[in-house]
Amino acid sequence: MSNKKVSQSKVTEIIDTETGEVKQTVSTKTFGLDREPPYIKMYIDDIARLKELPQGMNKILMELIKSMGYNNVIPAYKPIKMMICESLDIKMDYLNKAISTFHKKGLLIRLHRGIYIADPELFARGKWEDIQNLRLVIEYSHDGTKKVKGNLPDEVQLKLGF
């Protein structure tokens, strides 16, 4: 999606004052940035229902998303998980089961052990330019080959089969 539009165009001519001859013409164009696409606010409870998550896991998902950084990275290693367990008064086994479920349902993409990326089509934090770069765009050619565009780390794209 490209919303780039020329917002300002300026032509400057450098003229020889003795002869009146145009020595150089400089054209400058200023473009606007892509705008954020229309969106609808969706609630964690709705995502949980649409992804058919077991009862009660929406609170865990909310805690994980709250800890998400501006690159959609969610740390889920032991000290963080212990804090989540304490704040929600749940056991570590249940939290681990929830994280595994979120991964299987496509809400989280495992980057490394204890490090996940929230699906940037569902969750986002930060400036639109950064969010847009996290989202994958897949283009298929007539012969069936696919071209992937996006800024997800290469190892994540490989895990997703791109």
C-alpha positions as a Markdown table, in Angstrom:
| # | Residue | x | y | z |
|---|---|---|---|---|
| 1 | Met | 0.0 | 0.0 | 0.0 |
| 2 | Ser | 1.6 | 3.3 | -1.1 |
| 3 | Asn | 0.1 | 6.6 | -0.1 |
| 4 | Lys | 3.0 | 8.7 | -1.3 |
| 5 | Lys | 1.8 | 11.9 | -2.9 |
| 6 | Val | 3.8 | 14.9 | -4.0 |
| 7 | Ser | 3.0 | 17.5 | -1.4 |
| 8 | Gln | 5.4 | 20.2 | -2.7 |
| 9 | Ser | 7.2 | 20.6 | -6.0 |
| 10 | Lys | 9.7 | 23.4 | -6.6 |
| 11 | Val | 11.7 | 24.2 | -9.7 |
| 12 | Thr | 14.7 | 26.5 | -9.4 |
| 13 | Glu | 16.6 | 28.0 | -12.3 |
| 14 | Ile | 20.1 | 29.3 | -12.1 |
| 15 | Ile | 20.5 | 32.1 | -14.7 |
| 16 | Asp | 23.7 | 33.7 | -16.0 |
| 17 | Thr | 23.1 | 37.4 | -15.2 |
| 18 | Glu | 25.2 | 38.6 | -18.1 |
| 19 | Thr | 23.7 | 36.5 | -20.9 |
| 20 | Gly | 20.3 | 35.6 | -19.4 |
| 21 | Glu | 21.0 | 32.0 | -20.3 |
| 22 | Val | 19.6 | 29.3 | -18.0 |
| 23 | Lys | 22.7 | 27.5 | -16.6 |
| 24 | Gln | 21.0 | 24.9 | -14.5 |
| 25 | Thr | 17.5 | 23.8 | -13.5 |
| 26 | Val | 16.9 | 22.1 | -10.2 |
| 27 | Ser | 13.7 | 20.3 | -9.5 |
| 28 | Thr | 12.8 | 19.4 | -5.9 |
| 29 | Lys | 9.9 | 17.3 | -4.9 |
| 30 | Thr | 8.8 | 16.6 | -1.3 |
| 31 | Phe | 6.8 | 13.5 | -0.7 |
| 32 | Gly | 4.4 | 12.7 | 2.2 |
| 33 | Leu | 4.9 | 9.5 | 4.2 |
| 34 | Asp | 2.5 | 6.5 | 4.0 |
| 35 | Arg | -0.4 | 7.0 | 6.3 |
| 36 | Glu | -1.6 | 4.4 | 8.8 |
| 37 | Pro | -4.4 | 2.3 | 7.2 |
| 38 | Pro | -7.9 | 2.4 | 8.7 |
| 39 | Tyr | -8.1 | 0.2 | 11.7 |
| 40 | Ile | -10.6 | -1.0 | 14.3 |
| 41 | Lys | -9.7 | -1.3 | 17.9 |
| 42 | Met | -10.0 | -5.0 | 18.9 |
| 43 | Tyr | -10.0 | -6.2 | 22.4 |
| 44 | Ile | -8.0 | -9.1 | 23.8 |
| 45 | Asp | -11.2 | -10.9 | 24.8 |
| 46 | Asp | -12.3 | -10.7 | 21.2 |
| 47 | Ile | -9.0 | -12.0 | 19.8 |
| 48 | Ala | -9.2 | -14.8 | 22.4 |
| 49 | Arg | -12.7 | -15.8 | 21.3 |
| 50 | Leu | -11.8 | -15.6 | 17.6 |
| 51 | Lys | -8.7 | -17.7 | 18.1 |
| 52 | Glu | -10.7 | -20.1 | 20.3 |
| 53 | Leu | -8.4 | -19.8 | 23.2 |
| 54 | Pro | -9.3 | -21.7 | 26.4 |
| 55 | Gln | -11.1 | -19.7 | 29.1 |
| 56 | Gly | -8.8 | -17.4 | 31.2 |
| 57 | Met | -5.9 | -17.2 | 28.8 |
| 58 | Asn | -6.9 | -13.8 | 27.6 |
| 59 | Lys | -5.4 | -12.3 | 30.9 |
| 60 | Ile | -2.1 | -14.0 | 30.2 |
| 61 | Leu | -2.1 | -12.7 | 26.6 |
| 62 | Met | -2.8 | -9.2 | 27.9 |
| 63 | Glu | 0.2 | -9.4 | 30.3 |
| 64 | Leu | 2.5 | -10.6 | 27.5 |
| 65 | Ile | 1.3 | -7.9 | 25.1 |
| 66 | Lys | 1.8 | -5.3 | 27.7 |
| 67 | Ser | 5.5 | -6.3 | 28.0 |
| 68 | Met | 5.9 | -6.1 | 24.2 |
| 69 | Gly | 8.6 | -3.7 | 22.9 |
| 70 | Tyr | 8.4 | -1.4 | 19.9 |
| 71 | Asn | 9.6 | -4.1 | 17.6 |
| 72 | Asn | 6.8 | -6.5 | 18.7 |
| 73 | Val | 9.3 | -8.6 | 20.7 |
| 74 | Ile | 7.9 | -10.2 | 23.8 |
| 75 | Pro | 10.4 | -11.5 | 26.4 |
| 76 | Ala | 9.1 | -14.7 | 28.0 |
| 77 | Tyr | 12.1 | -16.0 | 30.0 |
| 78 | Lys | 12.0 | -17.1 | 33.6 |
| 79 | Pro | 12.2 | -13.9 | 35.6 |
| 80 | Ile | 9.5 | -12.2 | 33.4 |
| 81 | Lys | 7.3 | -15.3 | 33.6 |
| 82 | Met | 7.7 | -15.4 | 37.3 |
| 83 | Met | 6.4 | -11.8 | 37.5 |
| 84 | Ile | 3.5 | -12.6 | 35.3 |
| 85 | Cys | 2.6 | -15.7 | 37.4 |
| 86 | Glu | 2.8 | -13.6 | 40.6 |
| 87 | Ser | 0.6 | -10.8 | 39.2 |
| 88 | Leu | -2.0 | -13.2 | 37.8 |
| 89 | Asp | -1.7 | -15.7 | 40.7 |
| 90 | Ile | -1.2 | -18.6 | 38.3 |
| 91 | Lys | 1.3 | -21.5 | 38.2 |
| 92 | Met | 4.3 | -21.5 | 35.8 |
| 93 | Asp | 3.0 | -24.7 | 34.1 |
| 94 | Tyr | -0.3 | -22.9 | 33.2 |
| 95 | Leu | 1.7 | -19.9 | 31.8 |
| 96 | Asn | 3.9 | -22.2 | 29.8 |
| 97 | Lys | 0.8 | -24.0 | 28.4 |
| 98 | Ala | -0.7 | -20.6 | 27.5 |
| 99 | Ile | 2.5 | -19.4 | 25.7 |
| 100 | Ser | 2.6 | -22.7 | 23.8 |
| 101 | Thr | -1.1 | -22.3 | 22.8 |
| 102 | Phe | -0.5 | -18.7 | 21.7 |
| 103 | His | 2.3 | -20.0 | 19.5 |
| 104 | Lys | 0.2 | -22.8 | 18.0 |
| 105 | Lys | -2.7 | -20.4 | 17.3 |
| 106 | Gly | -0.3 | -18.0 | 15.5 |
| 107 | Leu | -0.5 | -15.1 | 18.0 |
| 108 | Leu | 3.2 | -15.4 | 18.9 |
| 109 | Ile | 6.1 | -16.3 | 16.6 |
| 110 | Arg | 9.0 | -17.9 | 18.4 |
| 111 | Leu | 12.2 | -16.2 | 17.6 |
| 112 | His | 14.5 | -17.8 | 20.2 |
| 113 | Arg | 14.0 | -19.7 | 23.4 |
| 114 | Gly | 12.1 | -17.3 | 25.7 |
| 115 | Ile | 11.8 | -14.6 | 23.0 |
| 116 | Tyr | 8.6 | -14.2 | 20.8 |
| 117 | Ile | 7.3 | -11.7 | 18.3 |
| 118 | Ala | 3.6 | -10.8 | 18.5 |
| 119 | Asp | 1.9 | -11.3 | 15.1 |
| 120 | Pro | 2.2 | -7.7 | 13.7 |
| 121 | Glu | -1.1 | -8.2 | 11.8 |
| 122 | Leu | -2.9 | -8.4 | 15.2 |
| 123 | Phe | -0.7 | -6.4 | 17.6 |
| 124 | Ala | 1.4 | -3.3 | 17.2 |
| 125 | Arg | 3.3 | -0.8 | 19.3 |
| 126 | Gly | 5.1 | 2.2 | 17.9 |
| 127 | Lys | 5.2 | 4.4 | 14.8 |
| 128 | Trp | 3.3 | 3.3 | 11.7 |
| 129 | Glu | 6.5 | 3.2 | 9.6 |
| 130 | Asp | 8.0 | 0.7 | 12.0 |
| 131 | Ile | 4.9 | -1.4 | 12.3 |
| 132 | Gln | 4.4 | -1.4 | 8.5 |
| 133 | Asn | 8.0 | -2.8 | 8.1 |
| 134 | Leu | 7.3 | -5.6 | 10.5 |
| 135 | Arg | 4.3 | -6.8 | 8.5 |
| 136 | Leu | 5.0 | -9.4 | 5.8 |
| 137 | Val | 3.7 | -8.8 | 2.3 |
| 138 | Ile | 3.7 | -11.9 | 0.1 |
| 139 | Glu | 3.4 | -11.4 | -3.6 |
| 140 | Tyr | 2.8 | -14.4 | -5.9 |
| 141 | Ser | 3.9 | -14.4 | -9.5 |
| 142 | His | 2.1 | -16.2 | -12.3 |
| 143 | Asp | 4.5 | -19.2 | -12.1 |
| 144 | Gly | 3.7 | -19.7 | -8.4 |
| 145 | Thr | 6.9 | -18.3 | -6.9 |
| 146 | Lys | 6.5 | -16.0 | -4.0 |
| 147 | Lys | 8.4 | -12.9 | -3.0 |
| 148 | Val | 8.3 | -11.8 | 0.6 |
| 149 | Lys | 8.8 | -8.2 | 1.8 |
| 150 | Gly | 9.1 | -7.2 | 5.4 |
| 151 | Asn | 11.4 | -6.6 | 8.2 |
| 152 | Leu | 10.8 | -9.6 | 10.4 |
| 153 | Pro | 14.2 | -11.2 | 11.2 |
| 154 | Asp | 15.4 | -13.7 | 8.5 |
| 155 | Glu | 15.2 | -16.6 | 11.0 |
| 156 | Val | 11.5 | -15.8 | 11.6 |
| 157 | Gln | 10.8 | -15.7 | 7.9 |
| 158 | Leu | 12.5 | -19.0 | 7.5 |
| 159 | Lys | 10.5 | -20.5 | 10.3 |
| 160 | Leu | 7.3 | -19.3 | 8.6 |
| 161 | Gly | 8.4 | -20.9 | 5.3 |
| 162 | Phe | 9.4 | -17.8 | 3.5 |
